[in-house]
């Protein structure tokens, strides 16, 4: 089948199109394969909220839940087994993509969000999930909390590919890139190979506008500043990426076969209906990036998306925008702190909801 022209053009511009959703029904129905064949999808991301919706809304998990209940598997291990099964199947489906495009064809599975502030537990869970899924085109998602940073380094040093999630600020993004490079350096020092190791850094977009727009309105700021922070913040993140991955430190690792940690634009579904439903795609086009989209946003771009200003031409305006927002009275450090805390809590709440649902299912099927 022919690829959608608009999404194919996006891919040609250097943006890898990933789907921000996964379910057993999507895999079994052939829907995921059709998105690969017709809509340039070359990767998949998941999170606890996505799995909560998938499992609670389908009977496709009933047989597995029954088998787990008969074996008297506890709810935490049942959750790992169920989610790992879907991710493994998606990895297998995307394996041909991974062979053609080694940085793509990847599927992400997140460590339990309750571990976000525990370095050792996060690293241990990452290692267990890597072993459990047992596919080379897997990414383990680790949140970019302060406790998550050393867990990222440890995981990379162990040869585990990582999707670093919940990045909001430039300062934290730089720390994430440092954690990745430190992991590669540690692996080299330990005599390990860098072959096959990959990473993406998930920089969240729409949530930044949601929080800053609210604060701009409260401060009585110029309305022209609304809806601009998220794009400016992400555009400056790409500038930081270019700086780090052209440094001598990086070049030494690249000479040993290391791959750059690509920026991934996450949370790209528009939350304000007054904004263009494709703005977080059109205005974030740059080589070597990933854009993970909810299906609704993916289809919107396929229908009427068009490229905006290339990211590399926006740095000056983006910096001016962020200065103007700060000058208007928005405490950006507080914004990013609140967004990280809320992000961790939202995923933890979804995980708790999912845990309760699976516990009830196990009891019913025992």
N, C-alpha and C positions, 0 to 999 in steps of 0.2 A: 504493500500500500504506500501511496505517496505521503510524504511528510507535510504537515501544515506549513505553508510558506513562511508565515510570520515567525513561527517558532524555529524553523530551520535557519532563517536569517539571524535570529538571536544566537543560535549555536555557532554559526559562522563568525559572528562577532566576538566569540570567545566565552560566551556565557553557557555554562552547563545547566540544562533545565532538569530540575529534580521535582518530584511530587512530594508534597508534605502531607502524606496520608498513607495508611496501609490497613488492610483487613483481609481476613481469610476469604471472604466473598469476592473481594476485588481480584485476588490471585486466581481463585478457582473459576470465576466467570470468564476469565480472559481479558478483563478490563485493563489490568496493568500491562499485559502484553500489547494490547491495542494502543495504549498511550505511548509505549516504546516505539511501536511500528509507525504510528501516525502523528504523534505530537512531540517527537524529539526528546522524550523523557529518558534520562540516562542515570537516574538515581532516585532513592527514596529516603525520606526522613520520617521518623516516628517519635512520639513522646507519650507520656502517661495519659494525657487527655485523648489522644488519638486511639490508644488501645482501649480506654474505658468506653468510648463510643462504639468501637468495633465489636467488642465482646458482649456488651449489654444489648446490642441491637441485632444480634444474629443467633441462629440456632446451629451454625456451622461448627461451633465449639463443643456441642453437647456430648459427642462421643468421647472426645479427649477428656472433658471434665468428668465423665462417668468413669473412665479408666483411672484417672487420678484419684477419684473418690474411693474406688474399690481398693486401690493400693494404699489408701490412707496417707496420701502425700499432704504435707502441711501447706497452708495457703500461700506462703511466700515462695516455696519451691514450685508450687503449681503455677503461679504467675510467671516465674522465670521460664518454666517449660512451655507454657502456652505462647508467650510472646516470642521466645526463641524459635519456636516452630514456624511461626509466620515469617520471621525475619530470615530464617534459613531458606525457606521456600522462595522468598523474594530474591535472596542472594543467588540462588540457583537460576532463577529466571533471568536475572541481569548479568550472569556470568559471561555470556558472549559479548556484552557491552564492555565489561571489565577487561576482557582480552584485547579488544580493539583500542580502548581508551583507559589505560591503567588507573587514572585518577577518578574515573567514573565507574558506573556499574556497581555503585556502593549502596548499602542499606545500613541505616543507623539504628542502634538499640541503646536506650538510655539506662544508666545505673539508677537504682531506686532513689528518688529525689530526697528521701529522708536522710540520705548519707551525705548531702551536699556540703556539710560543714565538718566532715570527718575524713581527713586525708587518707588514713590507713584503710578505713572501711571502703572508701571509694576505689582505691587502687586494687584492693582485694576483690571487690565486686566486678571491676572491669576485667580482671584476669579470669574470673570464673565465667563471665558471659562470653568472653573471647573463646574460651575452651568449649563452652556449651554449644554455641552456634557453629564453631569450627569451619568457618568459611573465610578465605583470604580477602574477599571483597566486603567484609563487614567493617563498620565503624562503631566504636563504643562511644556513646555520648557522655561527656563529663562536664558538669557545669563549671563556669569560669569564676567560681567563688575563690576567696583567698585560700581556703582549704583545698580547693580543686586544683590549683596551680601545681603544687608539687606532685599530686596524683597524676597529672598530665605528663609531667617529666618522667615519673616512674614507669607509666604505661608505655610511653614511646620507647624508653630504654629497654623495655621487655619485648619490643617488637610488635606492640599492639597499636593498630591504627585508631586514631581518635578524632571524633567530631566534638570540638569544644563548643558548648552551648551557653546561652544566656549571657552574651557579651553586649554591653550597652555603651561603655565609655571608651574613648581613645586610650586613656591611661591603662585600663584593664586589658584592652586589646594588645597593647605593647607588651604587657606582662605575659599574655597568652603566647605571643610569638616567641618571647624569650624562653618560656617553659618548653615549647616545642623544640627549639634549637638546643636547649640544654639536654633534653632527652636524647636527641640525636648524638650530641657530643658524648654523652655518657655511654651510649651504646657502642660508639666507635672505640672509646677508651677501654670498654670491656671486651673488645675483640669481636663484637657482633656485626652482622651485615645490615645495611640500610635497605636492602632490596625488598620491595613490596610494602614498605612502611609509607603510609600516607596520612594526611590530616587536613581537615577544614576547620575554619574558625567561624562559628555562626554568630554574625553580628545582627542583632535584632533591630528592626526598622520601625514598623507602624506603631509599636507601643511607645516609642520615643515621642512621636507626634501627639499621641493621646494624652500623655502626661504633661508635655510642655505646652500644648495648646490650652489646656485647662489652666495652667499657671499664668500664661500670657493674658488670658481673659481676666483672671482675677486681679492681675497687676494693672489692667487698663492699658495694655500695650497696643501699639499700632497693629491693626488687624492684618496688615500685609505680612507680618512675621509668622502668622499661623500656617501650619501645613508645610513648613520649610525646614524645620529642625532635623527631622529624621533623615532626609536625603542629604543635607549638609553634613551631618554627623557621619553617615556612611561613606560619603565621598571623601572626607578627610581620613577615614579609616583606610581607604584604598591608597591614599597618598602615603600613609604610614607603612602599609604593606610593600609598596614599591621601594621605600627607603630601606626597610629591613632586608628584603630579599634581593637587594643589589649590593649589600654590604660585604666586606671582606670576610666577616665571620660566616655568612651564608655561603659565599663562593668556595670556602674551604670544605664545607659539607657537601655542596653540590658536586664538587670534584670527586667525592666518594660515592656518588650515586643518589644523594638525597633529593627528595621532591619538595617543592615549596608547599607551605601550608596555605591553601587557597582561601580567600575570603568567601564566605557563604552568606548571602542575604536571606535572613529568616524573618518570619512574621511579616510577610509581604502582602497579605490580604488587607485591603484598606478598611479601616474601622469607621471612618467618617464618610457617610454617603455623599457628602458634598464634594469629595475629592475624586479625581479620576481613578477608576478601579484598576488601572494598569500603571499608575505613577511610580510604584516601587519596583517596577521592572524596567519601564522605559528610561528612567533617569538613573539607573544603576548598571548601565552596560559598560563593561570593561573586560579586557582580556584576562583569562585565568581566574574567572569568578564562577560561583555557583549561585543560582537563584532557586530556592525551594519554595514551591507555590502550592497553596490549596487548589484543589481541582477547579473551583469556581474562578479563581484568579487566572489559572492557566488557560481556561477556555475563553476568558475575557480577552486575554492578550492574543490568543489564536484568532479571535473574531475581529478585533479592532485595534490591537496594539500597534504602536509605531515607535521607532527609536527616538530618544530625546538627545540632549547634549551628551557627548561621551564624557565619562567620569573624569578623565585626565585633563579636561578643559574647564573643570568646575572649581578647582582648589581655592582660587582667590575669592570667588563669590561665596563659597561654602564657609571659609574662615570668617568672612565679614558677617555672614548670617549668624554664626554662633556667637560672635562678639556682640552683635546687636541684641540677641536674645538675652545674653548675660547682662548687658547694659540696661535692659528693660526690667531687671530685677529678678530674673529667674536664676535660682541657685542650681547650677548644672550638676555639681557634685552631689547635691541632695537628690536631684532627679534620678541620677543613675543608681544611687544607693537604694532608693525606693523601688525602682524598676527591678533591680536584682532581687531584692527581698520578696517583692510580689511575684516575680517569676518563679522563684523556688517554691513559694507557698502555693501558687496555683497548681504546679505539677504535683506537689505533695498532696494537695486536696484531691486531685484527680486520682492519684495512686491510692489514697485511702478509700475513695469511692469504688475504684476497681477492686481493691482488696475485699471490701465488704460484699460486692457483687459476686466475686468468685467464691468467697467463703460460703455464701448462701447457696450457690450452685453446687458446691461440693457436698454440702449437707443434704440437699435435696436428692442428689444422685448416689448417695452412699448406700 
